[in-house]
Amino acid sequence: MDLKQVKIECLNHNITMSELAKKLNISRVWLYNRIQKKDSKTIKKIQDIFNSVVAK
């Protein structure tokens, strides 16, 4: 999952990147950096959040 895919999923689930970062307890800048570095732990946590969030 790359940055573009994460942004698309955020749009689909009606969540901002800032809200996603808050759910992960990291800053938005760290979120962007970890996604760009393809950090597997962070990407797994992001996928878990998207799977648990019900679209509004």
Secondary structure, DSSP 8 states (H G I E B T S, - for coil): --HHHHHHHHHHTT--HHHHHHHTTS-HHHHHHHHHTT-HHHHHHHHHHHHH----
